[in-house]
Amino acid sequence: MNTDLCNLKTAVDKAVDDAHNWHDVCEEVAKIFGGNNALLIPSNPNFRGLWLACTPSLAPALEEYIAEGWHLNDFRHKTISLVAERGYATDDDILSSREQMLDMPYYTDFLWKHDIGFFIGMRLPTPNGLWVICVYFNHERSPITEEEIALADQVSQLMANAVIAADTKAHNSIAAFARFFSGTKSEIYIFDPQGEECLSIDQDGKFSSDADRPDFLNTNLTTELRDEIGEICASAPELSLSNSYIVKCNDKRVNLLVVQVSPFLRHFHIPFKVCVIACECNDQTIERHHSLRIEFNLTKSEVLTLELLAAGNNTSSIAELLSVKVSTIRQRLKGMYEKTDTNGQVELVSFYNGL
């Protein structure tokens, strides 16, 4: 294996451990082919925006791509079937001649402006469907060679192996996440971006792919909850969003905790990005929520943090559960001490249990 492929192997190994490193993978792929930029993009447009790994210099172009509507006339989508069939495609596969570029605003007014004229697209199968590894060059370049076709196959295979490893690691981590709720009689679901498909996870961390849609999605909260799931899914991976609801479902009150699957697990190929923890709650829980919000002016985030603290979680586990820094949890606790006139976690939990 040559030096460039060794560097790519090192980069993808790091990406398996931390999803943010897929951007570095793009840098290495661009170097291998002598391109200016590289991008990982899904063939399914429903997943665009959830995670687009790319070389940093390409980020401004992607914003313009959407803002100016170039995505509505991107004829390169025609290459998807070729990429799926034979493993690679280029502009030459969809242009009658190189001169045709000069007559197309897509090239002259957008692509060349960002030094992303010619491209080579390579196949990357994932659990999230087919993704394409795109390498971009400045304006034109010579046609793809047999050596580059063989290299494209090596790159695709190397990255496909990394996707499998990252998928396994992510599922194991999500299973460990579910064990936070061991003994709480909670039901745990992982949703896709549309809130349609879902996996259930038992408290031993075992996944079930044939989970029925839970009843709480058929309540009057459906629209609001779907919007919440959509907001979390469309958010940048480095953000952390969470919310909680109390809803009536089948004559029972159910407490719903909606959280983003940890950003460290949000590999571009993981379709399930939102976790909903459902737990039946009694009248006392409802009264506590009302009292904390109205009488003591606690925010939703503070109430959620206090509930998890009272359930026996420490600051580190709460931070991991909500995908925030430990310092954020400590800051929330400090605010709650002031609002509830308590000193320390023991007094705060005692205050909560006494409501």
C-alpha positions as CSV (number, residue, x, y, z in Angstrom):
1,M,0.0,0.0,0.0
2,N,1.5,3.4,-1.0
3,T,2.0,6.3,1.4
4,D,-1.1,8.1,0.3
5,L,-3.3,5.1,1.0
6,C,-1.6,4.5,4.3
7,N,-2.4,8.1,5.3
8,L,-6.0,7.5,4.3
9,K,-6.1,4.3,6.3
10,T,-4.9,6.2,9.4
11,A,-7.6,8.9,8.8
12,V,-10.5,6.5,8.4
13,D,-9.3,4.6,11.6
14,K,-9.6,7.9,13.5
15,A,-13.0,8.5,11.9
16,V,-14.3,5.2,13.2
17,D,-13.6,6.4,16.7
18,D,-14.9,10.0,16.2
19,A,-17.3,11.0,13.5
20,H,-15.9,14.5,13.2
21,N,-12.7,13.0,11.6
22,W,-14.5,12.2,8.4
23,H,-13.6,15.7,7.3
24,D,-9.9,14.7,7.5
25,V,-10.7,11.6,5.4
26,C,-12.0,13.9,2.7
27,E,-8.7,15.8,2.8
28,E,-6.7,12.6,2.3
29,V,-9.0,11.4,-0.6
30,A,-8.5,14.7,-2.4
31,K,-4.7,14.4,-2.0
32,I,-4.7,10.9,-3.4
33,F,-6.2,12.0,-6.7
34,G,-4.5,15.4,-6.8
35,G,-7.8,17.2,-6.4
36,N,-8.7,20.5,-4.8
37,N,-11.6,19.3,-2.6
38,A,-13.6,16.2,-1.7
39,L,-17.1,15.6,-0.4
40,L,-19.2,12.7,1.0
41,I,-22.8,13.1,-0.2
42,P,-25.8,10.8,0.0
43,S,-27.7,9.7,-3.1
44,N,-30.9,10.0,-1.1
45,P,-31.6,13.8,-0.9
46,N,-33.7,13.2,2.3
47,F,-30.4,12.8,4.2
48,R,-28.6,15.8,2.9
49,G,-27.9,18.3,5.6
50,L,-27.7,15.7,8.4
51,W,-24.0,15.3,7.9
52,L,-22.0,16.3,4.9
53,A,-18.3,15.7,5.5
54,C,-16.0,17.7,3.2
55,T,-12.7,19.5,3.0
56,P,-13.0,22.8,4.9
57,S,-12.4,25.0,1.9
58,L,-15.5,23.5,0.3
59,A,-17.9,24.5,3.0
60,P,-18.6,28.0,1.6
61,A,-19.4,26.5,-1.8
62,L,-22.0,24.2,-0.2
63,E,-23.8,27.1,1.5
64,E,-23.9,28.9,-1.9
65,Y,-25.0,25.7,-3.6
66,I,-28.2,25.7,-1.5
67,A,-28.7,29.4,-1.1
68,E,-28.6,30.2,-4.8
69,G,-30.6,27.1,-5.9
70,W,-27.8,25.3,-7.9
71,H,-29.0,22.0,-6.3
72,L,-32.2,22.3,-8.3
73,N,-30.3,22.0,-11.6
74,D,-27.4,19.8,-10.7
75,F,-27.2,17.5,-13.7
76,R,-24.4,15.5,-11.9
77,H,-27.2,13.6,-10.2
78,K,-27.3,11.6,-13.4
79,T,-24.0,10.0,-12.4
80,I,-25.6,8.2,-9.4
81,S,-26.7,5.2,-11.3
82,L,-23.3,4.8,-13.0
83,V,-21.6,5.1,-9.6
84,A,-23.9,2.4,-8.2
85,E,-23.3,0.1,-11.2
86,R,-19.6,0.3,-11.9
87,G,-18.2,2.0,-8.9
88,Y,-17.2,5.4,-10.4
89,A,-18.3,8.2,-12.7
90,T,-17.0,11.5,-14.1
91,D,-18.3,14.5,-16.0
92,D,-17.2,12.8,-19.2
93,D,-19.9,10.2,-18.6
94,I,-22.7,12.8,-18.9
95,L,-21.2,15.5,-21.3
96,S,-21.2,15.1,-25.0
97,S,-18.0,17.1,-25.1
98,R,-15.7,19.2,-22.8
99,E,-16.7,22.3,-24.8
100,Q,-20.3,21.8,-23.5
101,M,-19.0,23.1,-20.1
102,L,-18.5,26.6,-21.6
103,D,-22.2,26.8,-22.3
104,M,-23.4,25.8,-18.9
105,P,-23.8,28.4,-16.1
106,Y,-23.5,25.6,-13.6
107,Y,-19.8,25.3,-14.5
108,T,-18.9,28.9,-15.4
109,D,-20.9,30.7,-12.7
110,F,-20.6,28.3,-9.8
111,L,-18.3,25.3,-10.1
112,W,-15.3,27.1,-11.6
113,K,-15.8,30.0,-9.2
114,H,-15.0,27.6,-6.3
115,D,-12.3,25.6,-8.2
116,I,-14.5,22.5,-8.3
117,G,-14.9,22.1,-12.0
118,F,-14.3,18.5,-13.0
119,F,-15.1,15.6,-10.7
120,I,-14.6,11.9,-10.0
121,G,-17.4,10.2,-8.0
122,M,-16.8,6.9,-6.3
123,R,-19.2,4.4,-4.7
124,L,-19.6,4.0,-0.9
125,P,-22.4,1.6,0.2
126,T,-23.6,2.4,3.7
127,P,-26.5,1.4,6.1
128,N,-27.9,4.8,5.0
129,G,-28.0,3.8,1.3
130,L,-25.5,4.7,-1.4
131,W,-23.2,7.6,-0.7
132,V,-20.7,9.1,-3.2
133,I,-17.1,10.2,-2.5
134,C,-16.6,13.1,-4.8
135,V,-13.2,14.5,-5.7
136,Y,-13.2,17.9,-7.4
137,F,-10.5,19.5,-9.6
138,N,-9.8,23.0,-10.8
139,H,-11.7,23.5,-14.1
140,E,-10.8,20.7,-16.6
141,R,-8.4,17.8,-16.2
142,S,-7.4,14.8,-18.3
143,P,-9.8,11.8,-18.6
144,I,-9.7,9.3,-15.8
145,T,-7.1,6.6,-16.4
146,E,-7.1,2.8,-15.8
147,E,-4.8,3.4,-12.8
148,E,-7.1,5.9,-11.3
149,I,-10.1,3.5,-11.8
150,A,-8.2,0.9,-9.8
151,L,-7.2,3.5,-7.2
152,A,-10.9,4.5,-6.9
153,D,-11.8,0.9,-6.2
154,Q,-9.2,0.7,-3.4
155,V,-10.4,3.9,-1.9
156,S,-14.0,2.8,-2.0
157,Q,-13.2,-0.5,-0.4
158,L,-11.0,1.0,2.3
159,M,-13.8,3.5,3.3
160,A,-16.5,0.8,3.1
161,N,-14.6,-1.3,5.6
162,A,-14.4,1.8,7.9
163,V,-18.1,2.4,7.6
164,I,-18.8,-1.2,8.7
165,A,-16.5,-0.8,11.7
166,A,-18.0,2.6,12.6
167,D,-21.5,1.3,12.3
168,T,-20.7,-1.5,14.8
169,K,-19.0,0.9,17.2
170,A,-21.9,3.3,17.0
171,H,-24.5,0.6,17.7
172,N,-22.5,-0.7,20.7
173,S,-22.3,2.9,22.1
174,I,-26.0,3.5,21.6
175,A,-26.7,0.2,23.4
176,A,-24.5,1.3,26.3
177,F,-26.4,4.6,26.3
178,A,-29.7,2.6,26.8
179,R,-28.3,1.0,30.0
180,F,-28.6,4.4,31.7
181,F,-32.3,3.5,32.1
182,S,-31.8,0.0,33.5
183,G,-34.5,-0.6,36.1
184,T,-36.6,2.5,35.2
185,K,-39.2,0.6,33.2
186,S,-38.6,3.1,30.4
187,E,-39.2,2.3,26.7
188,I,-36.4,3.5,24.4
189,Y,-36.7,4.2,20.7
190,I,-34.3,5.4,18.0
191,F,-35.8,7.3,15.1
192,D,-34.8,8.2,11.6
193,P,-35.0,11.8,10.3
194,Q,-38.6,11.5,9.2
195,G,-39.7,10.0,12.4
196,E,-41.0,7.0,10.5
197,E,-38.6,4.1,11.0
198,C,-37.7,3.2,14.5
199,L,-35.6,0.7,16.5
200,S,-36.4,-0.2,20.0
201,I,-33.6,-1.0,22.5
202,D,-34.2,-3.0,25.7
203,Q,-32.3,-2.1,28.9
204,D,-29.7,-4.7,28.2
205,G,-28.8,-2.8,25.0
206,K,-30.4,-5.3,22.6
207,F,-31.8,-3.8,19.4
208,S,-35.1,-4.8,17.7
209,S,-35.5,-3.7,14.1
210,D,-39.1,-4.6,13.9
211,A,-40.3,-2.2,16.5
212,D,-43.9,-1.0,16.2
213,R,-44.5,2.7,16.2
214,P,-45.2,3.6,19.8
215,D,-48.6,4.9,20.7
216,F,-47.3,8.3,21.8
217,L,-46.6,9.2,18.1
218,N,-50.4,8.8,17.5
219,T,-51.3,11.4,20.1
220,N,-52.1,15.1,19.6
221,L,-48.4,15.8,20.2
222,T,-47.4,14.0,16.9
223,T,-46.9,17.2,14.9
224,E,-44.9,18.9,17.7
225,L,-42.8,15.8,18.3
226,R,-42.1,15.3,14.6
227,D,-41.0,18.9,14.4
228,E,-38.7,18.3,17.4
229,I,-37.2,15.2,15.8
230,G,-36.8,17.1,12.5
231,E,-35.0,20.0,14.3
232,I,-32.6,17.6,16.0
233,C,-31.9,15.7,12.9
234,A,-31.2,18.8,10.8
235,S,-29.0,20.4,13.4
236,A,-25.2,20.5,13.0
237,P,-23.5,17.5,14.6
238,E,-21.6,19.6,17.1
239,L,-24.9,20.9,18.6
240,S,-26.8,19.1,21.3
241,L,-30.6,19.4,21.5
242,S,-33.0,17.8,24.0
243,N,-36.5,18.4,25.2
244,S,-39.1,16.7,27.4
245,Y,-42.9,16.4,27.3
246,I,-45.6,14.9,29.4
247,V,-48.4,13.6,27.2
248,K,-51.6,11.6,27.7
249,C,-51.6,8.3,25.9
250,N,-54.1,5.5,26.3
251,D,-55.5,7.1,29.5
252,K,-52.0,7.2,30.9
253,R,-49.5,10.0,31.4
254,V,-46.2,9.4,29.7
255,N,-43.0,11.4,30.2
256,L,-41.1,11.7,26.9
257,L,-37.4,12.7,26.8
258,V,-36.3,13.5,23.2
259,V,-32.5,13.8,22.8
260,Q,-30.1,13.8,19.9
261,V,-28.0,10.7,19.6
262,S,-24.5,11.8,20.8
263,P,-22.8,13.9,18.2
264,F,-19.7,11.7,18.6
265,L,-21.8,8.8,17.2
266,R,-23.3,10.8,14.3
267,H,-21.4,9.2,11.5
268,F,-22.9,10.2,8.1
269,H,-24.0,6.7,7.4
270,I,-26.1,6.2,10.6
271,P,-29.8,6.8,9.7
272,F,-31.1,6.8,13.3
273,K,-30.2,10.1,15.0
274,V,-32.9,10.8,17.6
275,C,-33.6,8.9,20.8
276,V,-36.9,9.0,22.6
277,I,-37.2,7.7,26.1
278,A,-40.8,7.1,27.2
279,C,-41.7,6.4,30.8
280,E,-45.1,6.3,32.4
281,C,-45.4,9.0,35.1
282,N,-47.8,9.6,37.9
283,D,-49.7,12.7,39.2
284,Q,-46.8,13.5,41.6
285,T,-44.4,13.8,38.7
286,I,-46.7,16.1,36.8
287,E,-47.2,18.3,39.9
288,R,-43.4,18.4,40.4
289,H,-42.9,19.6,36.8
290,H,-45.5,22.3,37.2
291,S,-44.1,23.5,40.5
292,L,-40.5,23.6,39.2
293,R,-41.4,25.5,36.1
294,I,-44.0,27.9,37.5
295,E,-43.0,28.4,41.2
296,F,-39.3,28.1,40.9
297,N,-38.8,29.3,37.3
298,L,-36.6,26.3,36.3
299,T,-36.0,25.9,32.6
300,K,-36.9,22.7,30.7
301,S,-33.2,21.8,30.6
302,E,-32.8,22.4,34.3
303,V,-35.9,20.2,35.1
304,L,-34.5,17.5,32.9
305,T,-31.1,17.6,34.6
306,L,-32.7,17.6,38.0
307,E,-34.9,14.5,37.1
308,L,-31.8,12.6,36.0
309,L,-29.9,13.7,39.1
310,A,-32.7,12.5,41.3
311,A,-32.7,9.2,39.5
312,G,-29.2,8.5,40.7
313,N,-27.1,9.8,37.8
314,N,-23.9,11.8,38.5
315,T,-22.9,14.9,36.5
316,S,-20.6,12.9,34.1
317,S,-23.4,10.4,33.2
318,I,-25.9,13.2,32.7
319,A,-23.6,15.1,30.5
320,E,-23.0,12.0,28.4
321,L,-26.7,11.2,28.2
322,L,-27.6,14.7,27.0
323,S,-24.4,15.1,24.8
324,V,-23.2,18.2,26.6
325,K,-20.1,19.1,28.5
326,V,-19.8,18.3,32.2
327,S,-19.2,22.1,32.8
328,T,-22.7,22.7,31.2
329,I,-24.3,20.4,33.8
330,R,-22.4,22.0,36.6
331,Q,-23.6,25.5,35.4
332,R,-27.2,24.2,35.4
333,L,-26.8,22.9,38.9
334,K,-25.4,26.2,40.1
335,G,-28.5,28.0,38.6
336,M,-30.8,25.5,40.3
337,Y,-29.1,26.0,43.7
338,E,-29.9,29.7,43.5
339,K,-33.5,29.3,42.3
340,T,-34.3,26.6,45.0
341,D,-32.2,28.1,47.8
342,T,-30.3,24.8,48.2
343,N,-26.6,24.1,48.7
344,G,-25.2,21.2,46.8
345,Q,-26.6,18.1,45.0
346,V,-27.8,16.3,48.1
347,E,-30.0,19.2,49.2
348,L,-31.2,19.7,45.7
349,V,-32.3,16.1,45.3
350,S,-33.9,16.2,48.8
351,F,-35.8,19.4,47.7
352,Y,-37.0,17.6,44.6
353,N,-38.2,14.5,46.4
354,G,-40.0,16.7,48.9
355,L,-42.2,18.4,46.3
